[in-house]
Amino acid sequence: MVSRYYNGFSHHKIEEPINKLVYEITSLIKFKQDYSSAIDMILKNNLKLEDVVSRTARLTFDEVVKLADLLISRK
């Protein structure tokens, strides 16, 4: 039964490409604390901070503030 449950999720696709980008950006921040690469991805893909924040609940308030501060200083 467990294998059937996991097989159902193995074929799941992210519908919007922006969601995949947001996932990669938040993963860089959460697991590697690599704000520089995250900001590079945001700027390269012409995303707004709002795009990232509105599509994830994984970032803490402090991480969002730090990301915003660094993003503003890079522009």
Contacts in CASP RR format, 6 or more apart in sequence:
PFRMAT RR
TARGET T0000
AUTHOR 0000-0000-0000
METHOD contacts of the structure
MODEL  1
MVSRYYNGFSHHKIEEPINKLVYEITSLIKFKQDYSSAIDMILKNNLKLE
DVVSRTARLTFDEVVKLADLLISRK
14 20 0 8 1.000
14 23 0 8 1.000
18 47 0 8 1.000
18 51 0 8 1.000
18 55 0 8 1.000
19 55 0 8 1.000
21 41 0 8 1.000
21 45 0 8 1.000
21 47 0 8 1.000
22 47 0 8 1.000
22 51 0 8 1.000
22 52 0 8 1.000
22 55 0 8 1.000
22 56 0 8 1.000
23 56 0 8 1.000
24 41 0 8 1.000
25 38 0 8 1.000
25 41 0 8 1.000
25 42 0 8 1.000
25 47 0 8 1.000
25 52 0 8 1.000
26 38 0 8 1.000
26 52 0 8 1.000
26 56 0 8 1.000
26 58 0 8 1.000
26 59 0 8 1.000
28 34 0 8 1.000
28 35 0 8 1.000
28 37 0 8 1.000
28 38 0 8 1.000
28 41 0 8 1.000
29 35 0 8 1.000
29 38 0 8 1.000
29 59 0 8 1.000
29 63 0 8 1.000
29 67 0 8 1.000
30 58 0 8 1.000
30 59 0 8 1.000
30 63 0 8 1.000
35 66 0 8 1.000
35 67 0 8 1.000
35 70 0 8 1.000
36 70 0 8 1.000
38 67 0 8 1.000
39 67 0 8 1.000
39 70 0 8 1.000
39 71 0 8 1.000
39 74 0 8 1.000
41 47 0 8 1.000
42 49 0 8 1.000
42 52 0 8 1.000
42 71 0 8 1.000
43 74 0 8 1.000
43 75 0 8 1.000
49 64 0 8 1.000
49 67 0 8 1.000
49 68 0 8 1.000
49 71 0 8 1.000
52 59 0 8 1.000
52 67 0 8 1.000
53 59 0 8 1.000
53 64 0 8 1.000
59 67 0 8 1.000
END
